[in-house]
Amino acid sequence: MFKKPFSFEGRIRRTEYGISFLIYFVFALTVQLVGPINNASDQTGSTLLLLLFIPILWFMLAQGAKRCHDLGNSGWFQLIPFYSLWMFFAESKVGQNKYGPNPKGIGNIDEIDEIGKHLS
């Protein structure tokens, strides 16, 4: 889990996406709670919070794109309203697709080859 978390390539399982969402939520909540402590007119504090938020937003977009890939779709699908709910509950596409092998290993070519070797 969490191999190349900032990369937009590959596929991830529902579990990794769910944990990623929790990390994002906790960080965003922390930023919201710390934000009011800084004076609203304090330009430096606002800039610092924005700079802290950019990496976690990139992380979540990358994880969302990989989850979309696991479902056989482009990463842009995560921008569709309520599609994130589908990403939480939908099963992975079996086998390899154009984004890579199934992260669970179900239906991958290597697994089929291994089964064939055991049967012969």
C-alpha positions as CSV (number, residue, x, y, z in Angstrom):
1,M,0.0,0.0,0.0
2,F,1.0,3.6,-0.6
3,K,3.6,2.9,-3.3
4,K,4.1,6.2,-5.1
5,P,1.2,8.0,-3.4
6,F,1.7,11.2,-5.4
7,S,1.8,9.5,-8.8
8,F,-1.2,9.5,-11.1
9,E,-0.3,6.1,-12.7
10,G,-1.4,2.6,-11.7
11,R,-4.3,1.2,-9.7
12,I,-5.3,1.0,-6.1
13,R,-7.8,-0.9,-4.1
14,R,-10.8,0.5,-2.2
15,T,-9.0,0.0,1.1
16,E,-6.1,2.3,0.1
17,Y,-8.5,4.8,-1.3
18,G,-10.5,4.8,1.9
19,I,-7.4,5.3,4.1
20,S,-6.2,8.1,1.7
21,F,-9.6,9.8,2.1
22,L,-9.3,9.6,5.9
23,I,-5.8,11.1,5.8
24,Y,-7.1,13.9,3.6
25,F,-10.1,14.5,5.8
26,V,-8.0,14.7,9.0
27,F,-5.5,17.0,7.4
28,A,-8.2,19.3,6.0
29,L,-10.0,19.3,9.3
30,T,-6.8,20.3,11.1
31,V,-6.2,23.1,8.6
32,Q,-9.8,24.3,9.2
33,L,-9.3,24.3,13.0
34,V,-5.8,25.9,12.9
35,G,-6.9,28.5,10.2
36,P,-9.1,30.6,12.5
37,I,-6.3,30.9,15.0
38,N,-4.3,33.0,12.5
39,N,-5.6,36.5,12.0
40,A,-7.7,36.7,8.9
41,S,-5.7,39.7,7.7
42,D,-2.4,37.9,8.2
43,Q,-1.3,37.3,4.6
44,T,1.6,35.1,5.7
45,G,-0.6,32.7,7.7
46,S,-3.0,32.3,4.8
47,T,-0.2,31.7,2.4
48,L,1.4,29.1,4.6
49,L,-1.9,27.2,5.0
50,L,-2.4,27.3,1.2
51,L,1.1,25.9,0.7
52,L,0.4,23.2,3.2
53,F,-2.8,22.3,1.5
54,I,-1.4,21.9,-2.0
55,P,0.5,18.6,-1.3
56,I,-2.4,17.0,0.4
57,L,-4.8,18.0,-2.4
58,W,-2.3,16.6,-5.0
59,F,-2.1,13.4,-2.9
60,M,-5.9,13.0,-2.9
61,L,-6.2,13.8,-6.6
62,A,-3.5,11.2,-7.4
63,Q,-5.1,8.5,-5.2
64,G,-8.5,9.3,-6.8
65,A,-7.1,8.9,-10.3
66,K,-5.6,5.6,-9.4
67,R,-8.9,4.4,-8.0
68,C,-10.7,5.5,-11.2
69,H,-8.1,3.5,-13.1
70,D,-8.9,0.5,-11.0
71,L,-12.5,0.8,-12.2
72,G,-11.3,1.0,-15.8
73,N,-12.0,4.7,-16.2
74,S,-9.9,7.9,-16.7
75,G,-8.8,9.8,-13.7
76,W,-11.0,12.7,-14.8
77,F,-14.0,10.7,-13.7
78,Q,-13.4,11.7,-10.1
79,L,-14.6,15.2,-11.0
80,I,-18.1,13.8,-11.6
81,P,-20.4,14.7,-8.7
82,F,-20.9,11.8,-6.3
83,Y,-18.6,9.5,-8.3
84,S,-16.4,9.3,-5.2
85,L,-19.2,7.3,-3.6
86,W,-18.9,4.8,-6.5
87,M,-15.2,4.6,-6.0
88,F,-15.7,3.6,-2.3
89,F,-18.1,0.8,-3.0
90,A,-17.4,-0.6,-6.6
91,E,-15.4,-3.7,-7.1
92,S,-12.1,-3.6,-9.0
93,K,-12.2,-4.7,-12.6
94,V,-10.9,-8.2,-12.8
95,G,-7.5,-8.7,-14.5
96,Q,-5.2,-6.3,-16.2
97,N,-6.5,-3.2,-17.9
98,K,-4.7,-0.4,-19.8
99,Y,-3.7,1.2,-16.4
100,G,-2.0,-1.9,-15.0
101,P,-2.5,-5.2,-13.2
102,N,-5.3,-5.7,-10.7
103,P,-3.9,-4.7,-7.3
104,K,-5.6,-7.7,-5.7
105,G,-3.9,-10.0,-8.2
106,I,-7.3,-11.4,-9.3
107,G,-7.3,-12.3,-13.0
108,N,-3.8,-11.0,-13.8
109,I,-2.0,-12.8,-16.6
110,D,0.8,-13.9,-14.1
111,E,-1.9,-15.6,-11.9
112,I,-3.5,-17.3,-14.9
113,D,-0.1,-18.6,-16.0
114,E,0.6,-20.0,-12.5
115,I,-2.8,-21.8,-12.5
116,G,-2.0,-23.3,-15.9
117,K,1.4,-24.6,-14.7
118,H,-0.3,-26.3,-11.7
119,L,-2.9,-27.9,-13.8
120,S,-0.5,-29.4,-16.3
